[in-house]
Each structure stands twice: as C-alpha cells, then as structure tokens.
Amino acid sequence: MMFLSRCLRLILRDVLTQSCLHQFLLEFVGTALFLSASLTAVLIRADPRSIAGLTNQSRPSEGPPHSGLVAVSPACPLQVVLVFGLSVAMAALSVGGAVHLNPAVSIAMVLTLRLTLWRAVLYMIGQLLGGVVSSALLLGLMGDVTPAVNQVSSGVRLHEAFIVEMLITLQLVLVVMVTAEVPLPVVATPLLVGLTVSLGHLVAVGATGCGMNPARSFGPAAVTFDFRNHWVFWAGPMVGACVAALLNDLLLRPRWRHPGDWWAELKQLYILTNKQQQGVLSQLP
C-alpha cells in the first residue's frame, strides 16, 4: 500500500508540473479551435434561396423566408474534406507545442514509449473537453448540431465501418510519426497532417462521416446524447493507431534490435532510479 501511495504521488508530481499542465491547455485549446472551425463546415452554409445558380442537391428548408446561414447537411462533401484538413493545420500552427489533437495519436505515442500513460490520459481529457466545448458552442449558436454527429451510413455494416475507421486512422498516425522523426520545416508538419486528414475524409466521409478522431466524434455525440454505434468511432481509430505504432517502430523504422532495448527504454520512461526517487520523494510533503 505504501508503494502504491508513493507511485501515485510521483505520478501526480509529474502531472502537476507546469510543462504538463501547459500541454494539457494546448490540447484543449487546439482541439476546440480545430473542431469549432471544421464542424462549422458540416453545420452551416449559405441559405440556398439566397444563392443564384442552385445545384440539384440544394433543398430549401421549410419555414418562412429568411436569409443568412442555416443548419443543414452540407451540399458539397469536398468542402468538408478541405475544411477539416485546413482547420487541423490551422489549429496545430496556432497553438504549437507538438500537439496531438486526437486521443488515437496520444495512445500511439504511449505504445511506442514516446509518452507516459498518465500524461496521455491528461492530454486525452483536454482533447475530449475541447470537443465538447466546441460542440456546445456551436449548439448554442446554431440550435442544432445533429448533422455533425458521426453515424454509420445506411447500407454500411458495422464491421465495415470499423475497418474504414481503422484504416484511415492508421494512415494518419503513420504520417504523424514520420513527421515527428524526420526534420522538417515548422510549417510543413501541420500541412502534411492536414493533407492526411483530408485524405481520410475523402475515403470515409460517405461511409461513416469520417471520425478518425474520438474527440471529434465524442463532442457532438455528448451534447446531443446520441451515442448510436458510437463504439465504432472509438474502437476503429484506437486499433488503427496501435497497428500504425507497431508497424512504424517494428517494421518500417525499427527502433529496437532486441527485446532488451525495448525493456531498457521502458524502464527509462517509467521507472526512476533510486537516486531520482529519493530526490523526488524528499520534496514531497
């Protein structure tokens, strides 16, 4: 019991550092910026009756005539594809700090020993809060965020939706891990990740609405209390992230020659030396 208490205090000591809390804030603000911008493309567009040259897909909404912005399903999926990619690049550039903005990315970093589990949990809480806050804000402005809720499309079976979500997240995490390892200009990394997000939407927007990011799926679902088949938008991205992490570090860009190297890095990340433990514990009340 004493050992567990000390471990908990050491974890709290790490989590409550200024750097960790600052990264939590970056994850929260970055995710809120990203989703506030991107979900807007799903929720609003100009009233078709106020635009000349209506497309065949446009349908006037019922009710008295009015102009401005109305909550409707987007007429152009390509608009959604571009906005999601550009908005994630914008958010990453704005907040900086090598943010993840996606619980699946954070889990991949844990699995590859680039991040401790407890820090990842804190970052994921920030990402989920950002998703809920942005969705709540849009709900207050628009009055309805139902079109932004990810749903499995009619005719798509659940296992097919799971596979789609897994594959699009796999390619996203692979690109994220490459950009984290290969020296690139500061602006290049967010743009490459944004292009990857757009690619995922091109593939999956018609099948699942393209979750790829559990925080993106959780926010609208939480404010509308609509969790139908919600497990798909968690299980698919998480499995895809884990497969991508293992594929990258074990096959594409091997980091460990034998299990001993992995074990040594694991201990370095999670287990303090006796001298380090004594130094930290001596500062605890």
C-alpha positions as CSV (number, residue, x, y, z in Angstrom):
1,M,0.0,0.0,0.0
2,M,2.9,2.4,0.8
3,F,4.5,1.6,-2.5
4,L,1.2,2.4,-4.4
5,S,0.8,5.6,-2.5
6,R,4.4,6.7,-3.4
7,C,3.8,5.8,-7.0
8,L,0.6,7.8,-7.1
9,R,2.4,10.8,-5.5
10,L,5.2,10.5,-8.0
11,I,2.7,10.5,-10.9
12,L,0.8,13.5,-9.5
13,R,4.1,15.2,-9.1
14,D,4.8,14.8,-12.8
15,V,1.3,15.6,-14.0
16,L,1.0,18.7,-11.9
17,T,4.2,20.3,-13.4
18,Q,3.9,23.5,-15.3
19,S,5.0,21.8,-18.6
20,C,2.4,19.1,-18.4
21,L,-0.4,21.4,-17.5
22,H,0.6,23.8,-20.3
23,Q,0.5,20.9,-22.7
24,F,-3.0,19.9,-21.4
25,L,-4.1,23.5,-22.1
26,L,-2.7,23.4,-25.6
27,E,-4.5,20.1,-26.3
28,F,-7.8,21.7,-25.0
29,V,-7.5,24.9,-26.9
30,G,-6.1,23.3,-30.1
31,T,-8.9,20.7,-30.2
32,A,-11.5,23.4,-29.6
33,L,-10.2,25.6,-32.4
34,F,-9.9,22.7,-34.8
35,L,-13.4,21.4,-34.2
36,S,-15.1,24.8,-34.0
37,A,-13.8,25.6,-37.4
38,S,-14.2,22.1,-39.0
39,L,-17.7,21.3,-37.7
40,T,-18.9,24.6,-38.9
41,A,-18.5,23.3,-42.5
42,V,-20.8,20.4,-41.6
43,L,-23.4,22.6,-39.9
44,I,-23.8,25.8,-41.9
45,R,-23.8,27.0,-45.4
46,A,-25.5,29.9,-47.2
47,D,-29.3,29.6,-47.5
48,P,-29.9,28.1,-51.0
49,R,-32.6,30.6,-51.6
50,S,-30.1,33.4,-51.3
51,I,-27.7,32.0,-53.8
52,A,-28.0,32.2,-57.6
53,G,-27.4,29.0,-59.6
54,L,-28.6,26.4,-57.2
55,T,-27.3,22.9,-57.6
56,N,-29.6,19.9,-57.9
57,Q,-28.6,18.8,-54.4
58,S,-29.8,22.0,-52.8
59,R,-33.1,21.9,-51.0
60,P,-34.8,25.0,-49.4
61,S,-35.5,24.5,-45.7
62,E,-39.1,24.6,-44.6
63,G,-40.4,27.7,-42.8
64,P,-40.8,31.4,-43.5
65,P,-38.4,33.0,-46.0
66,H,-35.2,34.3,-44.5
67,S,-31.6,34.8,-45.5
68,G,-28.3,34.1,-43.9
69,L,-26.9,30.9,-42.5
70,V,-29.0,27.8,-41.7
71,A,-28.2,24.5,-40.1
72,V,-28.3,21.9,-42.9
73,S,-26.4,19.0,-44.2
74,P,-23.6,20.2,-46.4
75,A,-24.3,20.0,-50.2
76,C,-20.6,19.6,-51.1
77,P,-18.6,16.8,-49.3
78,L,-15.4,18.2,-50.9
79,Q,-16.0,21.4,-48.8
80,V,-16.0,19.3,-45.7
81,V,-12.9,17.4,-46.8
82,L,-10.9,20.7,-47.4
83,V,-12.1,22.4,-44.2
84,F,-11.2,19.5,-41.9
85,G,-7.7,19.3,-43.4
86,L,-7.1,23.0,-43.3
87,S,-8.6,23.5,-39.8
88,V,-6.4,20.9,-38.2
89,A,-3.3,22.5,-39.8
90,M,-4.5,25.9,-38.6
91,A,-5.0,24.7,-35.0
92,A,-1.6,23.0,-34.9
93,L,0.1,26.0,-36.2
94,S,-1.8,28.3,-33.9
95,V,-1.1,26.5,-30.6
96,G,2.2,24.8,-31.5
97,G,3.8,22.6,-28.9
98,A,3.7,19.4,-31.0
99,V,0.0,18.9,-30.0
100,H,-1.8,15.7,-30.8
101,L,-5.4,17.0,-31.0
102,N,-6.5,13.3,-31.2
103,P,-6.7,10.6,-28.5
104,A,-5.7,8.0,-31.0
105,V,-2.4,9.8,-31.6
106,S,-1.8,10.1,-27.9
107,I,-2.4,6.3,-27.5
108,A,0.1,5.6,-30.3
109,M,2.7,7.8,-28.5
110,V,2.2,5.8,-25.3
111,L,2.5,2.4,-27.1
112,T,5.8,3.5,-28.7
113,L,7.2,4.8,-25.4
114,R,7.2,8.4,-26.5
115,L,4.8,9.5,-23.8
116,T,3.9,8.2,-20.3
117,L,0.4,6.8,-19.9
118,W,-0.6,9.3,-17.2
119,R,0.3,12.2,-19.4
120,A,-1.6,10.7,-22.3
121,V,-4.7,10.4,-20.1
122,L,-4.4,14.0,-19.2
123,Y,-4.0,15.1,-22.8
124,M,-6.9,13.0,-23.8
125,I,-9.1,14.6,-21.2
126,G,-8.1,18.0,-22.6
127,Q,-8.9,16.8,-26.2
128,L,-12.4,15.5,-25.2
129,L,-13.2,18.6,-23.3
130,G,-12.2,20.7,-26.3
131,G,-14.5,18.6,-28.4
132,V,-17.4,19.0,-26.0
133,V,-16.9,22.8,-25.6
134,S,-16.7,23.4,-29.3
135,S,-19.8,21.3,-29.9
136,A,-21.7,23.1,-27.1
137,L,-20.7,26.5,-28.5
138,L,-22.0,25.5,-32.0
139,L,-25.1,24.1,-30.4
140,G,-25.7,27.5,-28.7
141,L,-25.1,29.4,-32.0
142,M,-26.9,27.1,-34.4
143,G,-29.5,25.4,-32.1
144,D,-28.7,22.0,-33.6
145,V,-25.6,20.0,-34.2
146,T,-27.2,16.8,-35.2
147,P,-25.6,16.9,-38.7
148,A,-22.2,16.8,-37.1
149,V,-22.8,13.6,-35.2
150,N,-20.9,10.7,-36.8
151,Q,-23.2,7.9,-37.9
152,V,-22.7,4.8,-39.9
153,S,-24.3,5.3,-43.2
154,S,-27.3,3.2,-44.4
155,G,-26.1,0.1,-46.2
156,V,-22.7,0.1,-44.4
157,R,-22.3,-2.7,-41.9
158,L,-20.8,-2.1,-38.5
159,H,-17.7,-4.2,-39.2
160,E,-17.1,-2.4,-42.5
161,A,-17.4,0.9,-40.7
162,F,-14.9,-0.3,-38.1
163,I,-12.4,-1.3,-40.8
164,V,-12.8,2.0,-42.6
165,E,-12.2,4.0,-39.3
166,M,-9.2,1.7,-38.5
167,L,-7.6,2.2,-41.9
168,I,-8.0,6.0,-42.2
169,T,-6.6,6.4,-38.6
170,L,-3.7,4.0,-39.4
171,Q,-2.5,6.2,-42.3
172,L,-2.9,9.4,-40.2
173,V,-0.8,8.0,-37.3
174,L,1.9,6.8,-39.7
175,V,2.2,10.3,-41.1
176,V,2.2,11.8,-37.6
177,M,5.0,9.5,-36.5
178,V,7.1,10.2,-39.6
179,T,6.8,14.0,-39.2
180,A,7.8,13.6,-35.5
181,E,11.1,11.8,-36.5
182,V,12.1,13.4,-39.8
183,P,13.4,17.0,-39.5
184,L,11.0,19.3,-41.4
185,P,10.3,23.0,-41.5
186,V,7.9,24.2,-38.8
187,V,5.1,24.8,-41.2
188,A,5.5,21.6,-43.1
189,T,4.4,19.2,-40.4
190,P,0.9,20.7,-39.8
191,L,0.3,20.9,-43.5
192,L,1.2,17.3,-44.1
193,V,-1.0,16.1,-41.3
194,G,-3.8,18.3,-42.7
195,L,-3.5,16.7,-46.1
196,T,-3.6,13.3,-44.4
197,V,-6.8,14.3,-42.6
198,S,-8.3,15.4,-45.9
199,L,-7.4,12.1,-47.5
200,G,-9.1,10.3,-44.7
201,H,-12.3,12.3,-45.2
202,L,-12.2,11.7,-49.0
203,V,-12.2,7.9,-48.2
204,A,-14.6,7.7,-45.3
205,V,-17.0,10.8,-45.4
206,G,-19.6,8.8,-47.3
207,A,-19.4,5.7,-45.1
208,T,-19.1,7.0,-41.5
209,G,-18.8,10.8,-41.8
210,C,-15.1,10.2,-41.1
211,G,-14.4,10.0,-37.4
212,M,-10.7,9.3,-37.3
213,N,-10.6,11.2,-34.1
214,P,-12.6,10.1,-31.0
215,A,-12.6,13.7,-29.7
216,R,-14.3,14.8,-32.9
217,S,-16.9,12.1,-32.6
218,F,-17.4,12.4,-28.9
219,G,-18.1,16.2,-28.8
220,P,-21.3,16.3,-30.9
221,A,-22.5,12.9,-29.5
222,A,-22.2,14.2,-25.9
223,V,-24.1,17.4,-26.5
224,T,-26.9,15.6,-28.4
225,F,-26.9,12.5,-26.3
226,D,-26.7,10.4,-29.5
227,F,-24.3,7.6,-29.0
228,R,-25.7,5.1,-31.5
229,N,-22.9,2.8,-32.7
230,H,-20.5,5.2,-31.0
231,W,-18.1,2.4,-30.2
232,V,-17.1,2.3,-33.9
233,F,-15.6,5.7,-33.6
234,W,-13.5,4.7,-30.7
235,A,-12.6,1.2,-31.4
236,G,-11.7,1.8,-35.1
237,P,-9.3,4.7,-34.5
238,M,-7.7,3.2,-31.4
239,V,-7.0,-0.1,-33.1
240,G,-5.7,1.7,-36.2
241,A,-3.4,3.8,-34.1
242,C,-2.0,0.8,-32.3
243,V,-1.4,-1.1,-35.6
244,A,0.3,2.0,-37.1
245,A,2.5,2.5,-34.0
246,L,3.7,-1.1,-34.0
247,L,4.1,-1.1,-37.8
248,N,6.2,2.0,-37.7
249,D,8.5,1.1,-34.8
250,L,8.9,-2.6,-35.5
251,L,9.0,-2.8,-39.3
252,L,9.2,0.4,-41.2
253,R,11.6,2.3,-38.9
254,P,12.8,-0.3,-36.3
255,R,13.8,1.3,-33.0
256,W,14.9,-1.8,-31.0
257,R,17.3,-4.5,-32.1
258,H,16.1,-6.9,-29.4
259,P,13.6,-7.0,-26.5
260,G,16.3,-5.8,-24.1
261,D,16.5,-2.4,-25.8
262,W,12.7,-2.1,-25.5
263,W,12.8,-3.0,-21.8
264,A,15.6,-0.5,-21.1
265,E,13.7,2.3,-22.8
266,L,10.5,1.3,-20.9
267,K,12.4,1.5,-17.6
268,Q,13.9,4.8,-18.5
269,L,10.5,6.2,-19.2
270,Y,8.5,4.8,-16.3
271,I,10.9,3.8,-13.6
272,L,13.1,6.3,-11.8
273,T,16.5,5.3,-10.5
274,N,16.8,5.0,-6.7
275,K,18.7,8.4,-6.6
276,Q,15.9,10.0,-8.6
277,Q,13.2,8.5,-6.5
278,Q,14.9,9.8,-3.3
279,G,15.3,13.2,-4.8
280,V,11.6,13.5,-5.8
281,L,10.3,11.9,-2.6
282,S,12.4,14.2,-0.4
283,Q,10.4,17.1,-1.9
284,L,7.0,15.6,-1.2
285,P,5.2,16.6,2.0
